[in-house]
Amino acid sequence: MIPFKNVLIFSPHTDDAELGCGGTISMMRRNNINVSVVIFSDAKISQPEGYSLKNECESSLMELDVNSFSIYGFETRSFRKKSDEISKLIYEKYNEMKPDLVICPCSSDKHPDHHVVYRETVRICRTSIIGFELQHNHSNIENPLFIKLENIDIMNKIKSLSLYKSQVQVLKRPYFETSIIKGSAEIRGIQCDVKVAEMFQAINIII
């Protein structure tokens, strides 16, 4: 059993939390662990005409049964310019939620927005921190940590991501494909001798 009761996830954009740790969110909620998600950008500039990534994100997180979530309007790829505001928000949410585990992007994530969230999370939060894996943004994770999951958790992850119609049906993002999500979970499972798992970076672990 994961030894945490109150988890706070910092997701730079809509869909990052589900892609990086959707299975882990499912497992935590099945075990009555409190999960709150903060999404810094509704990614308006990335959404196809006629679609709302904010609405899709809300549906996806409700599918995963998170306890609470909040979506903000920081513009995609503007996080470096807004780092002071993002830092303030991280500080406020951390002190409001008082989590015993924080999940954020990993240190090797190449997306500039993700790096800002990682940097400010590690600077501000004085609790256990792990970084989620987004395979399309990096090729290596230092200090890997595996979280054992059940098949139901991967299916819940797939269900939640299927609600991003703009990404699945219009933009056809390959990392939203069921076969890729399942395959990744199985590979991570093989690496730690279980059926399925998600991999994280162990940034700061307090047991």
N, C-alpha and C positions, 0 to 999 in steps of 0.2 A: 504494500500500500504506500502511495506517495505521501510523505510526511508533512503535507501542507494543507491548510484549511481555508486560506483566503488568498486568491491569486488575482493579480492585476496584469493585464496584457496591453502593451503599447504597440499598436498597429499603425504604421505610417499611413497606409492607404486602405480603402475598402478592399477586401479579399485577402490582404496579407496575413491576417491572423488565421483565417480558415485554411489557406494554403500551407502555412507554416506549421500550424499546430491544431488543426481542426479535429484530428483524432484524439489528441490529448485533451482538448476541451470536452469532447464527448465522454471520455473516460472519467475525467474529473467530475462532471455533472452526474454521471451514473453513481458516483461515490459521494454525492452530496457535498462536494467541495465548491465553495463560493467562487465564481469566476466573473470578473468585470473586465470589459474591453474598452479601451480608448482608441478611437480612430482619428488621426490628425487631419486627414484630407478626404473629402468626399469625391475627389478625382473627377470633377466635372469636366475638365478639359480632355479627359480620356474616354468619355462615354459617347457611344454612337447616338446620332439624332433619334429622338423618340424614346430613349432609355434613361433611367435614373440609377446610377450606381449606388447612391445613398439608399434608395428604396430596396434595391437588390441586397445590399449589405444588411439592412434591417431584417429582411426576410430570412437571410442566411443565418444570422446570429440567433434569431428566434427559433429557427429549426434546431440549432445546437443547444437551446435552452439555457443560454447564459443568464446570469442573474441581473446584470445591468450592462448597458453600453451607451456611449456617447460619441457622436460623429461631428467633427469640426470642419471648418472650411479653408484650411491652409491650402494654398495652390500647389499643385504637383510641381516638383523641382524648384520650389522657392524656399525650402526649409533652411538653407544656409543663411539666407537673408533674414529669416524670421526666427533664428535660433534662440534669441532671448525670450520671445513669446512662447516658443515650444518648451524651453527650459522651465519657464514659470508654470506652464500647464502641467508638466510632469511633476514638478514640486508640489503643486496643489493637489493633484490626484493621488500622489503617493501619501501625502499626509492625511488626506480625507479617507482613503481606503485602508491604510495601514496594513498592507499585504505582507504575508510571510514568504511569498514568492512573486517575483516580477519576471515576465517573459517579454522579450523585445527582439529586434533583429540581431543577428550575430555580427561579430566584428569584421568578418570577411565579406559581408554583403557589399556589392559594388554600387548599388543605387545610392546616389548622394543623399536623398531624403532619409533613407534607412540608416545611413551612417550617422546623421545628425541625431536621430532618435536613439540609436545605440549609445553614442558618446554621452549624451545628456542623461540617459537613464543610469549608466554606470557611474557618472559623476555625482548624481543626486541620491540615488537609492542605496540605503545601507541595510540590505536584506539579501536573501538568496536571489540570484539572477541567472536565468538561462536564456540563450539566444536561439530563436527558431531558424530552421533551414528553409531557404527558398532556392531550389536547385538551379533555377534559371538565372539567378543573380550571382552565383559564386560556384567554385569547384572544389573547395576545401574548407573543412571546419577544424579548428584547433580545439583540443580538449573535448572530444566528443562525449556526449551523454545520451544514452538511449532510454526511451520510455516505452515499456511493454504495453501493448494494446491488445484488444480483442477485435475479431472481424467486424463486430457490430459497430465499433468505433470508426473503422475505415468506411463502412457503409454510411454512417451518419455524416462523415466528412464529405463523401461523394454527394449525398443528398443536399447538404447545405451549399456546396459549390455549384450544383446544378441550377440553383435559383439565380445565379448570375447569368441571365439569359443573354445579355449583351456580350459577355465574354465567351460563352459556350456556342451560341447559335450565330452571332453576327461576326465577331472577331475571330472565333474559332481558335482560341488560345490552346496550344497543345498541352500545357500543364494542367488544364481543366479536364482532360480526357480521363475517363474511368480507368482505362488500362494502365495509364501512366501513374495515376494515384495509387492504384493497387500494387503495381510493380515496385514502386518506390518503397511502399510500406513493407512489402515482402523482402526486398533486398536489405532494408534496415533490420528486419527481423532475423534474417540469415546471419547478419553481422554480430548479433548478440544472442543467437541461439534461441529465438522465440518465433512464433508464427508471423506476427506483424509488429512494427514499432515505428516511432518517429525519432529522428535524431536532432539533438540540440547541441549548442556549445555551452559547456559548464563555465560560467563567467565568475560567479561568486556563490558558493554553496555553504550554507550555515545549517548544521544538523544538531 
